[in-house]
Amino acid sequence: MNTRQRMQALRRSGVGPVGMADAGGIAAVPEHPACVIGSGQSCEHSLVDRELNRELFTYEQTVRGRFARIVGVLKQISAHQHDATFAERAQQLALEQLGFELPREVLDDAWVSGLDLRALHSHCIFNSLKLCVERASAEQAGWSQRLPIDSNLLHSCGYHTVDISPCADGRLQGIAPYVLRLLPAPNVRVKAYAGALFDVDGDVADWAQREVERLSGAMEDGDRLNYLKIAVYHLSSSNPGAQGCAAHGSNDRQATESALSRLDELREAIDRSFGVGAAPDVLLIGVDTDLDALRIHLPDAFGDVNPHRYIETGKIYRETLGLSAEAARVRIAEMIADVESTGGWGQGQGQMRDGMRRLVSALAEANLSQIEYVIKHHTGRYAVIGHDEECIVAGEAVRTLQLRNLFYFAHLDTVEEGAPDMDVGIKIFRNLNVAHGLPVPVLVHFEYDSRIPGSRQRAVDRACRVRDAIVGRYADLAKKGLLTCAMAVSDRNGDECCDFVADEAVADH
């Protein structure tokens, strides 16, 4: 198919320019990459898994619905707070529409000083998260096994472990199952940091632990497999000056170069500590969070990454639309080869190895389904291109909670160490919640190993320390009842997942 035929296919599919956003972060008339469809038209790419897209959208609607109902239900309850049967009526409404009960003491005390809607709002946020976790197995079953990039594919590309550090921004919280179409598994780790500025020392320790397992023979095919570190930065094509990465002042160049710098520091640290050649493979990926399209930077033969040497899946989608699946894959390979051979400034030394090329091709192809997902289910560009998170999760990731803008995540062991990430999250929620009189809900979550005696209690103790430190750091919010915390722990080698060990607000602690 020549260029003219491809353009005709684009017009028939209704794929047109995509839009700018207004100052509030709401997409207006689209302008840039070709990722929207016209009224009554369809846009179907031969490499897209539409059944998987339908399953993912059903899940998104289910989860979103839990949180979308909260304000409406609380308004209904508030309107009846002076009725004689208020407490009973409120509980009935909550059970029927939200799926859980409200704290009885808050309802019983409403007649004295009014209904504490802030406490109820946080209670509803945390309990809606609980429902998402408790029902994850059933609600994710339809799509989890259809994700194309799984452990078998990663092994075929030469990797025993993939460690991903996206920005902590809530728009990247669906990075694995949605944007990358990567099956969450024990050998896939996601640790988010503001600006994708991951902790190099911590990553060296994580790599070393997996290396010990590999060298000890505890890892199947460990002698031929490697460790892969991926850093994921983000940008906004429609409003780059305001809706890019907050940690980098929406400066796309700074976001790209800073993430790459951390990858280079990790490789250098491991080579210096364990010998030249010990360093893992690295990959740098950018996400246009307006569209979920990827910018995949191609390593050279020595594993070096250049910020100017990349492929763009938005462009791939446009150029392969209307082609057969076989022809589209051939064209993707050609586009990757073109970048490898020309590569832009400082193109690097030679082509990436076969396993990395196979993974890059798989990521590019898988992302075409996400691009079409946004086309079909979000009119080509998310309506809210900025922040719209429900809460902050601090500590370690809750593996079963993975959805765009569901929460802002700060990976940390102590608040002092994770202060920059927490400060960015609190700044976001001052605009989202505090400006409207609502508190900032923070879930402190840590994992433990049930095989180790006392591990669970130590995780709980750590959560308590972090919770108290958060309340102390943001005392101005806590004193006004504008900060609430809950704590939860999960067994990384067992069935317990996000078990809440404290549900009460700690604004007065």
C-alpha positions as CSV (number, residue, x, y, z in Angstrom):
1,M,0.0,0.0,0.0
2,N,1.5,3.3,-1.1
3,T,1.2,6.6,0.8
4,R,-1.8,7.8,-1.1
5,Q,-3.7,4.5,-0.4
6,R,-2.8,4.7,3.3
7,M,-4.2,8.3,3.4
8,Q,-7.4,7.1,1.7
9,A,-7.7,4.3,4.4
10,L,-7.2,7.0,7.1
11,R,-10.0,9.1,5.7
12,R,-12.4,6.1,5.3
13,S,-11.7,5.2,8.9
14,G,-12.3,8.7,10.1
15,V,-8.9,9.0,11.6
16,G,-8.1,12.7,11.7
17,P,-6.1,15.2,13.6
18,V,-6.3,15.2,17.4
19,G,-6.7,18.2,19.6
20,M,-5.4,20.9,21.8
21,A,-6.6,21.2,25.4
22,D,-7.9,24.2,27.3
23,A,-6.2,25.5,30.4
24,G,-8.2,23.2,32.6
25,G,-6.7,20.1,31.0
26,I,-9.9,19.1,29.1
27,A,-9.4,18.1,25.5
28,A,-10.9,20.5,23.0
29,V,-10.9,20.1,19.2
30,P,-8.2,17.6,18.4
31,E,-5.2,18.6,16.4
32,H,-2.0,16.5,16.4
33,P,-1.5,12.7,15.9
34,A,-4.1,10.9,13.9
35,C,-6.0,9.1,16.6
36,V,-9.7,10.1,16.5
37,I,-12.6,8.8,14.5
38,G,-15.4,10.6,12.8
39,S,-19.1,10.3,13.8
40,G,-20.5,6.9,12.9
41,Q,-17.3,5.7,11.5
42,S,-15.0,2.9,12.6
43,C,-11.3,2.6,12.7
44,E,-10.0,-1.0,12.9
45,H,-6.4,-2.0,12.7
46,S,-5.5,-5.6,11.7
47,L,-3.2,-6.1,14.6
48,V,-5.6,-4.9,17.3
49,D,-7.2,-7.3,19.8
50,R,-10.7,-5.9,20.0
51,E,-12.0,-8.5,22.4
52,L,-9.2,-7.6,24.8
53,N,-10.1,-4.0,24.4
54,R,-13.8,-4.7,25.2
55,E,-12.7,-6.6,28.3
56,L,-10.4,-3.8,29.5
57,F,-13.1,-1.2,28.9
58,T,-15.7,-3.2,30.9
59,Y,-13.2,-3.4,33.8
60,E,-12.4,0.3,33.5
61,Q,-16.1,1.2,33.7
62,T,-16.6,-1.1,36.6
63,V,-13.8,0.4,38.7
64,R,-14.6,4.0,37.6
65,G,-18.2,3.5,38.5
66,R,-17.4,2.7,42.1
67,F,-15.8,6.0,42.7
68,A,-18.1,8.0,40.4
69,R,-21.1,7.2,42.6
70,I,-19.5,8.3,45.9
71,V,-20.3,12.1,45.7
72,G,-23.8,11.5,44.6
73,V,-24.6,9.0,47.3
74,L,-23.1,11.3,50.0
75,K,-25.2,14.2,48.8
76,Q,-28.3,12.0,49.0
77,I,-27.3,10.9,52.5
78,S,-26.5,14.5,53.6
79,A,-30.0,15.6,52.5
80,H,-31.6,13.3,55.1
81,Q,-29.3,13.8,58.1
82,H,-32.1,15.2,60.2
83,D,-34.6,12.4,59.6
84,A,-35.6,10.3,62.5
85,T,-34.4,7.1,60.7
86,F,-31.3,8.8,59.2
87,A,-28.7,6.2,60.2
88,E,-30.7,3.2,58.9
89,R,-31.5,5.0,55.7
90,A,-27.9,6.1,55.1
91,Q,-26.6,2.5,55.6
92,Q,-29.2,1.2,53.2
93,L,-28.2,3.7,50.5
94,A,-24.5,2.9,51.0
95,L,-25.0,-0.8,50.9
96,E,-27.2,-0.7,47.8
97,Q,-25.2,1.8,45.8
98,L,-21.7,1.6,47.1
99,G,-21.5,-2.0,48.3
100,F,-20.3,-1.4,51.9
101,E,-21.5,0.2,55.2
102,L,-20.6,3.6,56.6
103,P,-19.0,4.0,60.1
104,R,-21.9,3.9,62.5
105,E,-20.5,6.4,64.9
106,V,-20.3,9.1,62.3
107,L,-23.9,8.6,61.4
108,D,-25.0,8.5,65.1
109,D,-23.2,11.8,65.9
110,A,-24.6,13.7,62.9
111,W,-27.5,15.2,65.0
112,V,-25.1,16.9,67.3
113,S,-22.6,18.8,65.1
114,G,-23.7,17.8,61.6
115,L,-22.6,15.0,59.3
116,D,-18.8,14.7,58.9
117,L,-18.8,14.4,55.2
118,R,-15.0,14.6,55.0
119,A,-14.7,11.4,57.1
120,L,-17.4,9.7,55.0
121,H,-15.7,10.6,51.7
122,S,-12.4,9.1,52.8
123,H,-14.1,6.1,54.2
124,C,-15.8,5.6,50.8
125,I,-12.6,6.0,48.8
126,F,-10.7,3.5,50.9
127,N,-13.6,1.0,50.9
128,S,-14.0,1.3,47.2
129,L,-10.3,0.5,46.9
130,K,-10.9,-2.5,49.1
131,L,-13.7,-3.7,46.7
132,C,-11.4,-3.3,43.7
133,V,-8.8,-5.5,45.4
134,E,-11.2,-8.1,46.7
135,R,-12.9,-8.5,43.3
136,A,-9.8,-8.2,41.2
137,S,-9.5,-11.9,40.5
138,A,-13.0,-12.1,39.1
139,E,-13.1,-8.7,37.4
140,Q,-9.7,-9.0,35.7
141,A,-10.1,-12.7,34.6
142,G,-11.6,-11.7,31.3
143,W,-8.5,-9.7,30.1
144,S,-5.5,-10.8,32.2
145,Q,-4.8,-14.0,30.3
146,R,-5.3,-12.3,26.9
147,L,-2.4,-9.8,27.4
148,P,0.1,-10.5,24.7
149,I,3.3,-9.8,26.5
150,D,3.8,-12.4,29.2
151,S,6.6,-14.3,30.9
152,N,7.0,-16.7,28.0
153,L,7.5,-13.8,25.5
154,L,9.9,-12.1,27.9
155,H,11.9,-15.3,28.3
156,S,12.0,-15.7,24.5
157,C,13.5,-12.2,24.3
158,G,16.1,-13.2,26.9
159,Y,14.8,-11.7,30.1
160,H,14.1,-13.3,33.4
161,T,13.0,-10.1,35.2
162,V,11.6,-6.8,33.9
163,D,11.7,-3.9,36.4
164,I,9.7,-0.9,35.3
165,S,9.9,2.6,36.8
166,P,7.3,4.9,35.4
167,C,6.7,8.4,36.7
168,A,4.4,8.3,39.8
169,D,1.9,10.4,37.9
170,G,-1.6,8.8,38.1
171,R,-1.9,8.8,34.3
172,L,0.8,6.1,34.2
173,Q,-0.8,3.8,36.7
174,G,-2.2,1.6,34.0
175,I,1.2,1.3,32.3
176,A,1.5,-2.5,32.4
177,P,-1.9,-4.0,31.4
178,Y,-3.2,-1.1,29.3
179,V,-0.4,0.9,27.7
180,L,2.2,-1.9,27.4
181,R,-0.3,-4.8,27.4
182,L,2.1,-6.5,29.7
183,L,0.9,-9.3,32.0
184,P,1.6,-8.4,35.7
185,A,3.6,-11.4,37.1
186,P,6.1,-12.1,39.8
187,N,9.0,-11.4,37.4
188,V,7.5,-8.1,36.3
189,R,8.0,-5.3,38.9
190,V,6.6,-1.8,38.7
191,K,8.0,0.9,41.0
192,A,6.9,4.4,40.3
193,Y,8.9,7.6,41.2
194,A,8.2,11.2,40.5
195,G,9.7,12.1,37.2
196,A,10.7,8.4,36.7
197,L,13.8,9.3,38.9
198,F,14.2,5.8,40.5
199,D,16.5,5.1,43.4
200,V,19.7,3.8,41.8
201,D,21.0,2.2,45.1
202,G,17.7,0.4,45.6
203,D,17.7,-0.9,42.0
204,V,21.3,-2.2,42.4
205,A,20.1,-4.1,45.4
206,D,17.1,-5.5,43.5
207,W,19.3,-6.5,40.6
208,A,21.8,-8.2,42.9
209,Q,19.0,-10.2,44.6
210,R,17.8,-11.6,41.3
211,E,21.4,-12.2,40.2
212,V,22.0,-14.3,43.3
213,E,18.9,-16.3,42.4
214,R,20.0,-16.7,38.9
215,L,23.6,-17.8,39.8
216,S,22.3,-20.2,42.5
217,G,20.3,-22.2,39.9
218,A,17.0,-21.3,41.5
219,M,15.9,-19.6,38.2
220,E,14.9,-21.7,35.3
221,D,17.1,-21.0,32.2
222,G,18.9,-18.4,34.3
223,D,22.2,-19.1,32.5
224,R,20.8,-17.5,29.3
225,L,18.5,-14.9,30.6
226,N,19.2,-11.3,31.6
227,Y,17.6,-8.5,33.7
228,L,15.9,-5.6,32.0
229,K,15.3,-2.1,33.5
230,I,12.8,0.1,31.8
231,A,12.3,3.8,32.7
232,V,9.0,5.4,31.5
233,Y,8.7,9.2,31.3
234,H,5.6,11.0,29.9
235,L,4.5,14.0,27.8
236,S,1.3,15.6,26.6
237,S,1.1,16.2,22.8
238,S,-1.9,18.6,23.1
239,N,-0.7,20.7,26.1
240,P,3.0,20.1,26.5
241,G,3.6,23.2,28.5
242,A,1.1,22.4,31.2
243,Q,0.2,18.8,31.2
244,G,3.6,17.1,30.9
245,C,5.5,15.7,33.8
246,A,5.0,18.0,36.9
247,A,8.3,16.8,38.4
248,H,10.1,18.3,35.5
249,G,8.0,21.4,35.1
250,S,6.3,19.9,31.9
251,N,9.7,20.1,30.2
252,D,9.7,17.1,27.9
253,R,13.4,17.3,27.1
254,Q,14.3,17.4,30.8
255,A,11.9,14.4,31.5
256,T,13.6,12.4,28.7
257,E,17.2,13.2,29.6
258,S,16.6,12.8,33.4
259,A,15.1,9.3,33.0
260,L,17.9,8.3,30.6
261,S,20.5,9.6,33.1
262,R,19.2,7.3,35.8
263,L,19.4,4.3,33.5
264,D,23.0,5.3,32.6
265,E,23.8,5.7,36.3
266,L,22.4,2.2,37.1
267,R,24.5,0.6,34.4
268,E,27.6,2.4,35.6
269,A,27.0,1.5,39.2
270,I,26.6,-2.2,38.5
271,D,29.6,-2.3,36.2
272,R,31.8,-0.5,38.7
273,S,30.6,-2.7,41.6
274,F,30.5,-6.1,39.9
275,G,32.7,-5.9,36.8
276,V,32.4,-4.5,33.3
277,G,29.6,-6.3,31.4
278,A,27.6,-7.1,34.5
279,A,25.1,-4.3,34.0
280,P,21.5,-5.2,32.9
281,D,19.9,-4.2,29.6
282,V,18.0,-0.9,29.7
283,L,15.1,0.5,27.7
284,L,13.7,4.1,27.7
285,I,10.0,4.6,26.8
286,G,8.0,7.8,26.6
287,V,4.2,7.8,26.9
288,D,2.0,10.5,25.4
289,T,-0.6,10.4,28.2
290,D,-3.2,12.1,26.0
291,L,-3.3,9.1,23.7
292,D,-1.3,6.4,25.4
293,A,0.9,6.2,22.3
294,L,4.6,5.2,22.9
295,R,8.0,6.6,22.0
296,I,10.4,3.7,22.3
297,H,14.1,4.6,22.3
298,L,16.2,2.0,20.5
299,P,19.4,0.8,22.2
300,D,22.4,0.2,20.0
301,A,24.6,-2.9,19.9
302,F,26.3,-1.9,23.2
303,G,23.0,-1.2,24.9
304,D,23.4,2.5,24.9
305,V,20.3,4.6,24.5
306,N,20.1,7.9,22.7
307,P,17.2,10.4,23.4
308,H,16.9,11.1,19.6
309,R,16.8,7.5,18.4
310,Y,13.2,6.2,18.7
311,I,10.1,4.9,17.0
312,E,6.6,6.4,17.6
313,T,3.7,4.0,17.8
314,G,1.2,6.8,16.8
315,K,3.1,7.0,13.5
316,I,3.2,3.3,13.2
317,Y,-0.5,3.1,13.7
318,R,-1.2,5.6,10.9
319,E,1.3,4.0,8.5
320,T,0.0,0.5,8.9
321,L,-3.7,1.2,9.1
322,G,-5.4,-0.7,6.3
323,L,-2.6,-3.3,5.9
324,S,-3.0,-7.0,6.5
325,A,-1.6,-8.3,9.8
326,E,1.4,-9.8,7.9
327,A,2.1,-6.7,5.9
328,A,1.7,-4.5,9.0
329,R,4.3,-6.5,10.9
330,V,6.7,-6.3,7.9
331,R,6.2,-2.5,7.9
332,I,6.8,-2.3,11.7
333,A,10.1,-4.1,11.2
334,E,11.0,-1.8,8.3
335,M,10.3,1.3,10.4
336,I,12.5,0.0,13.3
337,A,15.3,-0.8,10.8
338,D,15.0,2.7,9.3
339,V,15.5,4.3,12.7
340,E,18.4,1.9,13.5
341,S,20.2,2.7,10.3
342,T,19.6,6.5,10.3
343,G,18.8,7.1,13.9
344,G,19.0,10.9,14.2
345,W,21.7,12.6,16.1
346,G,24.3,10.3,17.6
347,Q,22.7,7.2,16.1
348,G,24.7,4.8,18.2
349,Q,27.0,1.9,17.3
350,G,25.2,-0.9,15.5
351,Q,21.8,-2.5,15.7
352,M,20.3,-3.7,18.9
353,R,20.5,-7.4,19.6
354,D,17.8,-9.8,18.4
355,G,16.1,-10.3,21.7
356,M,15.7,-6.6,22.3
357,R,14.4,-6.0,18.8
358,R,11.9,-8.8,19.3
359,L,10.7,-7.1,22.5
360,V,10.6,-3.6,20.9
361,S,8.5,-5.0,18.1
362,A,6.2,-6.7,20.5
363,L,5.7,-3.6,22.6
364,A,5.0,-1.5,19.5
365,E,2.5,-4.0,18.1
366,A,0.8,-4.4,21.5
367,N,0.4,-0.6,21.9
368,L,-1.5,-0.4,18.7
369,S,-4.4,-2.0,20.6
370,Q,-4.2,0.7,23.3
371,I,-4.2,3.4,20.7
372,E,-7.3,2.0,19.2
373,Y,-8.8,1.6,22.7
374,V,-8.4,5.3,23.2
375,I,-9.9,6.0,19.7
376,K,-12.9,3.8,20.3
377,H,-13.6,4.3,24.0
378,H,-12.2,7.8,24.6
379,T,-12.8,9.5,21.2
380,G,-9.1,9.5,20.4
381,R,-7.9,11.6,23.4
382,Y,-8.8,11.3,27.1
383,A,-11.4,13.9,28.1
384,V,-9.3,14.7,31.2
385,I,-5.7,14.9,30.0
386,G,-4.4,16.1,33.4
387,H,-4.8,14.7,36.9
388,D,-8.0,13.1,38.1
389,E,-6.7,10.6,40.8
390,E,-8.8,9.3,43.6
391,C,-6.1,9.0,46.3
392,I,-2.4,8.6,47.0
393,V,-0.8,5.2,47.5
394,A,2.5,5.5,49.4
395,G,5.0,2.7,50.1
396,E,4.9,-0.3,47.8
397,A,2.6,-0.9,44.9
398,V,-0.7,-2.8,45.3
399,R,-0.3,-5.2,42.4
400,T,-4.0,-5.6,41.6
401,L,-4.7,-1.9,41.3
402,Q,-3.6,-0.8,37.8
403,L,-5.8,1.8,36.0
404,R,-5.1,5.2,34.6
405,N,-5.6,8.0,37.1
406,L,-6.9,5.7,39.8
407,F,-4.2,6.9,42.2
408,Y,-0.9,8.7,42.5
409,F,1.8,6.3,43.6
410,A,4.9,7.1,45.6
411,H,7.3,4.2,46.0
412,L,9.2,4.7,49.3
413,D,10.5,3.1,52.4
414,T,10.5,6.2,54.6
415,V,8.8,9.6,54.1
416,E,12.2,11.3,54.3
417,E,13.5,9.2,51.4
418,G,10.4,9.7,49.4
419,A,9.7,13.3,50.3
420,P,9.9,14.7,46.7
421,D,7.4,12.1,45.4
422,M,5.0,12.7,48.3
423,D,5.3,16.5,47.9
424,V,4.3,16.2,44.3
425,G,1.3,14.0,45.2
426,I,0.2,16.4,47.9
427,K,0.5,19.3,45.5
428,I,-1.7,17.6,43.0
429,F,-4.4,16.8,45.6
430,R,-4.4,20.3,47.0
431,N,-5.9,21.2,43.6
432,L,-8.0,18.1,43.2
433,N,-9.5,17.8,46.7
434,V,-8.4,20.4,49.2
435,A,-9.5,23.3,47.0
436,H,-13.0,21.8,47.2
437,G,-13.0,21.2,50.9
438,L,-12.2,17.4,50.6
439,P,-9.4,15.7,52.4
440,V,-6.4,14.0,50.7
441,P,-6.8,10.2,51.1
442,V,-3.5,8.4,51.5
443,L,-3.2,4.6,51.6
444,V,0.1,3.5,53.1
445,H,0.8,0.0,51.8
446,F,3.7,-2.4,52.3
447,E,4.4,-6.0,51.4
448,Y,5.8,-8.7,53.7
449,D,7.0,-12.3,53.2
450,S,5.0,-14.9,55.1
451,R,7.9,-17.3,55.0
452,I,9.8,-15.1,57.3
453,P,8.8,-15.0,61.0
454,G,7.6,-11.6,62.2
455,S,7.6,-10.2,58.7
456,R,3.9,-9.1,58.7
457,Q,4.2,-7.3,62.0
458,R,7.3,-5.5,60.8
459,A,5.4,-4.4,57.7
460,V,2.6,-3.1,59.9
461,D,5.1,-1.3,62.1
462,R,6.7,0.3,59.0
463,A,3.3,1.4,57.8
464,C,2.6,3.1,61.2
465,R,5.9,4.9,61.1
466,V,5.3,6.1,57.5
467,R,1.7,7.1,58.3
468,D,2.8,9.2,61.3
469,A,5.6,10.8,59.3
470,I,3.1,11.8,56.6
471,V,0.8,13.3,59.1
472,G,3.7,15.2,60.6
473,R,5.1,16.4,57.3
474,Y,1.7,17.8,56.2
475,A,0.5,18.9,59.6
476,D,-1.3,21.9,58.1
477,L,-3.7,19.6,56.3
478,A,-4.0,17.1,59.1
479,K,-5.0,19.7,61.7
480,K,-7.8,20.9,59.5
481,G,-9.1,17.4,58.8
482,L,-7.9,17.6,55.2
483,L,-5.6,14.6,55.4
484,T,-6.8,11.0,56.1
485,C,-4.7,7.8,56.1
486,A,-5.3,4.1,56.0
487,M,-2.8,1.3,56.2
488,A,-2.7,-2.0,54.4
489,V,-0.3,-4.9,54.0
490,S,0.1,-7.7,51.4
491,D,1.9,-11.0,51.4
492,R,4.1,-11.1,48.4
493,N,4.2,-14.9,48.5
494,G,0.7,-15.7,49.7
495,D,-3.0,-14.9,49.3
496,E,-3.3,-11.9,51.6
497,C,-3.6,-8.8,49.4
498,C,-4.0,-5.2,50.6
499,D,-5.5,-6.2,54.0
500,F,-6.4,-3.0,55.7
501,V,-5.0,-2.9,59.2
502,A,-6.3,0.6,60.0
503,D,-9.2,2.4,58.4
504,E,-9.5,5.4,60.6
505,A,-8.6,8.9,59.7
506,V,-5.5,10.1,61.4
507,A,-5.9,13.8,61.1
508,D,-6.0,14.2,64.9
509,H,-3.1,11.8,65.6
